[in-house]
Structure formats: C-alpha cells, structure tokens
Amino acid sequence: MIKVVIGIAGIFAISCTTATNSNRVAVDQTANVNSKFSTTNTITVTAPAIPESQISNSNIPSGARTFVDGSQIVGKDIQPGLYRTRTGTPNCIWTRRSGITGEASEVVASERPQGPAIVMIKSSDKAFESSGCGMWTSDLSRVTTDTSTPFGDGEYQVGVDIAPGTWKAQNTPGCYWSRLKGFSGEPEDVITNSNDSGIVEIRATDKGFVSSGCGSWTRVD
C-alpha cells in the first residue's frame, strides 16, 4: 500500500514538473515571438541648431507679430506682410506656397539665406514654411550696428540696415550678390545680380541687397 502511494506521488510530481516545464517553454516561446515581431521602434530626430537669440522675443517690440519655424497657413496662422529674422543661421530655408497639396508647381519661391533673412508673404500665398530660421518678426528695425559699418552675408534693407554706396566684399571667388526691388524671392524682384564679383554699387532706389559666400562687406566710398 505504501509503494502504491509513493508511485502515485511520483507520477503526480513528474506530471507537475512536465506541466511546469511546458508552461515555461510556452512563456519563453511567446516572449521570443513578441520580441521578434515587435512593432515598437525608436527614432531620433536632430533639429537644426538655432541660437537662443534667434528664438527669443525678449527684444521684440510689444506690437510686433512673431512666429517660429514650421508650416503656417497664411491668413489663419500668420498674416501677410514683410517679416525678417533678427540674426542669421546657416541652416535656414523658407518656402512660399500657393497651395498645400505638396505639388512642386505650388512653390512660389524658396530661398536659403546665409544670414539674416527677409521675406514678403503675400495675401495670395496659401502657406509659408521655414526650417532652421528660428523666429520671424514684423519688427523691421535695423539689425546692423550702423548703416555704414561692415556687414556679412544675408538679406538687408537698403537705407535701414545698409547705406547706398560702393561696397567691397572680403571674398570674390564664389561670391553671389543681388540688388533687389522687393523681398518676395521671385525673379522679378531682382534688379541685377552677379557671381564671382566682389564689388557693387548699391543705389538709394534699391529696396534690398542679398549676398552669399561673400564674407564681410566694407564700404569704400
């Protein structure tokens, strides 16, 4: 009788062990399957570095309109008008769009300014997008120390940021500049332009001046 009890107990123990091992195998298999077919992914996105001074509105007049990088609906998110960045970044790119379907034909104008940027957003624009530019503002006051002091690459207002006159660039090879009658970014706003020329006469009738790859400009008259 005792032997029978031991036999039954042994069988029961073996059965429990087998069940436990089976459960453990099932759990391990489930864990492996979940790990193998997991749909959770980690994506790291690095945004362009923008100086703190470019995203701060501490020095912006109280009545000025401001907005930062991203996609803006004209007339809803932002109002049409002339906007500028107060400092420059090497990664700035902006685009004016006539629609929001993503078609290439909807790009009205697009630029990559190499310093302070200025853009005229028109009421006919549907959207405006920018990246790496920081803060845009309707505060159009001077960003240079003085209108006759040297200035670097970027987009400037003649008579506000820089004075009319003859200016000479630090770099000649690779220097691009344009005299402007407006800041829409469209070809019709370009009065004249040049590549690989390091000297220009900016006239009082010009609205703006833009340069890239020219380095510092110095007035020579």
C-alpha positions in Angstrom: 0.0 0.0 0.0 2.8 2.4 0.8 4.5 1.5 -2.5 1.3 2.4 -4.4 1.1 5.8 -2.6 4.8 6.5 -3.5 4.2 5.6 -7.1 1.2 7.8 -7.4 3.1 10.6 -5.7 6.0 10.1 -8.1 3.7 10.2 -11.1 2.0 13.3 -9.8 5.4 15.0 -9.2 6.5 14.1 -12.7 3.2 15.4 -14.2 3.6 18.7 -12.3 7.2 19.1 -13.4 6.2 18.3 -17.0 3.4 20.9 -16.8 5.6 23.5 -15.3 8.3 23.0 -18.0 5.6 23.1 -20.7 4.3 26.4 -19.3 7.8 27.8 -19.1 8.5 26.8 -22.7 5.2 28.3 -23.8 6.1 31.6 -22.0 9.6 31.7 -23.5 8.2 31.0 -26.9 5.6 33.8 -26.6 8.3 36.2 -25.3 10.5 35.3 -28.3 7.7 35.8 -30.7 6.7 39.1 -29.2 10.3 40.3 -29.3 10.8 39.1 -32.9 7.7 40.8 -34.2 7.7 43.9 -32.0 6.5 47.0 -33.9 7.9 49.4 -31.4 10.8 51.4 -33.0 12.8 54.3 -31.6 13.5 57.2 -33.9 15.9 60.0 -33.0 15.4 63.3 -34.8 18.0 66.0 -34.6 16.8 69.6 -35.2 19.0 72.2 -36.7 20.9 74.2 -34.1 19.4 77.7 -33.7 21.0 80.3 -31.5 19.0 81.3 -28.4 19.0 84.9 -29.5 17.1 83.8 -32.7 14.2 82.2 -30.9 13.8 84.7 -28.0 11.3 87.5 -28.3 12.7 89.4 -25.3 13.9 92.2 -27.6 10.9 92.3 -29.9 8.6 95.4 -29.6 5.3 94.6 -28.0 3.3 95.4 -31.1 5.3 93.2 -33.5 4.0 89.9 -34.9 6.1 86.9 -34.5 6.1 83.2 -35.4 8.7 80.4 -35.4 9.7 77.6 -37.8 7.1 75.3 -39.2 4.2 75.2 -41.6 1.9 78.3 -41.4 -1.4 78.9 -43.1 -1.5 82.5 -44.5 -4.5 84.4 -43.2 -5.1 82.0 -40.3 -1.8 81.2 -38.6 0.0 84.3 -39.8 -0.9 87.5 -41.6 0.6 88.6 -44.9 3.3 91.1 -44.7 7.1 91.7 -44.6 8.9 89.6 -42.0 12.6 89.2 -41.1 14.8 87.2 -38.8 16.9 89.3 -36.4 20.0 87.1 -36.7 21.2 84.6 -39.2 21.7 80.8 -39.2 23.5 78.6 -41.8 20.6 76.2 -42.0 17.6 78.5 -42.8 15.3 77.6 -45.7 11.9 79.2 -46.4 9.2 78.5 -49.0 6.1 80.4 -50.1 3.3 78.2 -51.4 0.2 78.8 -53.5 -1.4 75.6 -52.3 -1.0 72.7 -49.8 -1.3 69.6 -51.9 2.5 69.2 -52.0 2.9 69.6 -55.7 6.1 71.2 -57.0 4.1 73.7 -59.1 2.7 75.2 -55.8 6.1 76.6 -54.8 6.0 80.3 -55.5 9.5 81.0 -54.2 12.1 79.3 -52.0 15.4 80.5 -50.6 18.3 79.5 -48.3 19.6 82.8 -46.9 23.1 82.7 -45.4 22.4 85.3 -42.7 19.6 87.5 -41.6 16.5 86.7 -43.8 13.7 88.9 -45.1 10.6 87.7 -46.9 7.4 89.3 -48.2 4.5 86.9 -47.6 1.7 87.9 -49.9 -2.1 87.6 -49.4 -2.2 85.3 -52.4 0.0 82.8 -50.7 -1.7 79.8 -49.2 1.1 78.7 -46.9 4.6 79.6 -45.7 7.1 77.1 -44.4 10.5 77.5 -42.8 13.2 75.4 -41.2 16.3 76.3 -39.3 15.4 80.0 -39.4 14.2 80.5 -35.8 11.9 83.4 -35.1 10.3 85.6 -37.7 9.1 89.0 -36.8 7.4 92.1 -38.3 9.9 94.2 -36.4 11.9 95.6 -39.4 14.2 97.8 -37.5 18.0 97.8 -38.2 19.9 94.6 -37.5 23.4 96.1 -38.2 25.4 98.3 -35.9 25.2 101.2 -38.3 24.3 101.6 -42.0 28.0 102.3 -42.9 29.7 99.6 -40.9 30.8 96.3 -42.4 28.1 93.6 -42.7 28.1 89.9 -43.5 26.1 87.6 -45.8 22.4 87.7 -45.6 19.4 89.8 -46.7 19.3 93.5 -45.8 17.1 96.6 -46.3 18.8 99.5 -48.1 18.6 102.7 -46.1 17.7 100.8 -42.9 20.4 98.2 -42.5 23.0 99.3 -45.0 23.6 102.7 -46.8 23.7 103.2 -50.5 27.2 103.4 -51.9 30.1 101.3 -53.2 30.8 98.2 -51.2 33.6 95.7 -51.5 33.5 92.0 -50.4 36.0 90.1 -48.4 35.8 87.1 -50.8 35.5 87.3 -54.5 35.5 83.6 -55.8 32.1 82.1 -55.1 30.6 85.4 -54.1 27.0 85.9 -55.1 25.0 89.1 -54.7 21.7 90.6 -55.8 20.3 94.1 -55.8 16.6 93.9 -55.0 13.4 95.9 -55.6 11.5 93.6 -53.3 11.8 90.6 -50.9 9.3 88.1 -52.5 12.1 85.8 -53.6 10.6 85.8 -57.1 12.9 86.6 -60.1 11.1 89.8 -60.9 12.3 91.3 -57.7 15.9 91.0 -58.8 17.3 94.3 -60.3 20.7 92.7 -61.1 23.0 90.0 -59.7 26.5 88.7 -60.1 28.6 85.6 -59.3 32.3 85.9 -58.6 32.3 89.7 -58.3 33.4 91.3 -55.1 32.3 94.9 -55.7 28.9 96.5 -56.1 27.3 99.9 -56.2 24.1 99.8 -54.1 21.7 102.6 -55.1 19.3 104.6 -52.9 16.4 103.4 -55.1 17.2 99.7 -54.2 14.9 98.1 -51.6 17.3 95.4 -50.6 20.6 93.6 -51.0 21.4 89.9 -50.6 24.8 88.1 -50.6 26.1 84.6 -50.1 29.6 83.4 -49.9 31.0 86.9 -49.9 32.1 87.2 -46.3 32.2 90.7 -44.9 31.3 93.8 -47.0 33.1 97.1 -46.4 32.1 100.5 -47.8 34.8 102.0 -49.9 33.4 105.4 -50.9 
